[in-house]
Amino acid sequence: MRCACCLLLLATVVGCSETGASKAPPLFSVSGILTIGDKPTPDVAVQLMPMDVNSGARPASGITGSDGRFVVSTNGKLGAAKGKYKVVLGVVSSKPMSHEDYKKISGDGTKAKGMPKAAAPFPDSWTRPNSSPLEHEVVDKSTTVEIKI
């Protein structure tokens, strides 16, 4: 009986180890620049959303700096998995929230109707994967995304 319990425990531990679980695909360096009217655009979230949901690729994202440049990461690790992605943009507020803004947030963390929405310097369709015209393919080497609006 004791031997059977030990074998069951050993099988459970081996089955839950990293070698038994499916490994995440390798990540490749992806960086880029976002310009609007030939000017670098800061404070924009750039997200890469996998076009093939069965590929094992996870969404990757980065935020543009003051020079419009960004580097994407996946689950906290630099890079993105190989594959085709829709590029989705979102505005990031670099302004700290005021006390009045905090009071407008409900207890469950959702936005109240009175919260101001940051104006996007790009078409609204670019904020959703199903309507964004932007695409990027990550290959097995470093790639650069150049977004010009």
N, C-alpha and C positions, 0 to 999 in steps of 0.2 A: 504494500500500500504506500509506504513512504517513498519507494522508488518511483511509483507511478505519479505521485504528486510532484516529485522533483523533475521528472521528464515533462510533465505538463507545464510547470513553471518555466523550464528551460525553453520549451517551444514557444511560449508566450513572449518571453524576453527576446528571443531571436526574431520572431515575427514582427515585433515592434521596433526593432533596431533600424538604423538608417539603411543598412544593406538590404533589409527586407522590404522597406517602403520604397515607393517610386521616387527616384531622384529628380530634382528640379533640372530643367534643361540648362546648359551652359549659357552664360551671359556674355554679350559682346558690347564694347564701348559704343555709346551713341551720344553725340553732342550736337549742338546746333546754334543757330542764331535766328531771332525773330526781329524783323524790321517792318515798320509801317511808314510808307513814303520815304524809304531809304534811311530812316532814323531808327536806331536801336530802341526796342520797346521793353521796359522793365516791368516787373511784377505781373507776369502772365504765367499761369500754370500750363505746361505743355504735357499732355497725356498721350501715351501710345496705347491704344486699345486693340488687342488681337482681333484680326478679322476671322480667324479660324478658331472657334471656341474649343475645338477638340485637339488643338495642337499642343496643349500643355503650357503654352506661353501665358505669362501673367501680365496684367497691365503694368506699364512703366511710366514714370513721370519725373518732371523737373520743373524748376521755376527760373524764369529769366532774371538775370541780374541787371544792374544799371547799364551794362553794355549790350543788353539784349541776348547774351549768350546763356545757354543752359546745358546741363548734363543730366541724363535720365538715370534713374535707379529703379530697381525692382525689389520690393520687400526689403528695403534698406541696403541692398547691394548694388554697386555701380553696374550699369548696363541693362540690356534687354535681351530676351531670347530671340533666336533666329525666327523670322517669319514676317508676314505682312500685317501692317497695323494701320488703323485709322488714327489720324492725328487730331486731337480735340484740344481746344483752347479754353481757358477760363481766367477771369480776372482775380488777382490776389490783392487784397487790400494791405498795403504796407503801413497804413495809418492805424495806430492802436485804437481799440474800441473805447468810446467815452462811457462815463457812468450812466448817461441817459440811454445809450445803446444797450448796455447790460440790462437795464430795467425793462427794455422792450423784449427781451428774450424770455420765453415762457419757461416754466419749471422743468419741462421735459427736454429742453435744449433746442427746440425748433424755433425758427424765426417767427416773430410776430408780424402781422400785416404792415405795421408802421416802420419796419426796418428798411433803411434805404438800400437799394441795390446798386452796386458799382456799375458804372457805364462801361461797356466793352468797346474797345476801339476796332472791333472786327465783327463780321456778320454773325447774328445769333445762331445761324445754322452750323457754324463751326464749333459750337459748344456741345454738340451731341454726336456720338459715333454714327448714328444712322443717317445723318444729314451732312456731316463734314465732307467737303470735297478733297481734303488733304489726306494723303497716304504716304507711308514710308515703309520700305522693306529693310529689315535688319538681316545682314548676311554674316558669314563667319569671319568677319574682320571689323575694324572700327568703321563707323559710318557717321555721316554728317547730315543733319536735317537743316535745310535753308528755307525758312518761311518768309516770303515777301508779300506784303499786303499793300 
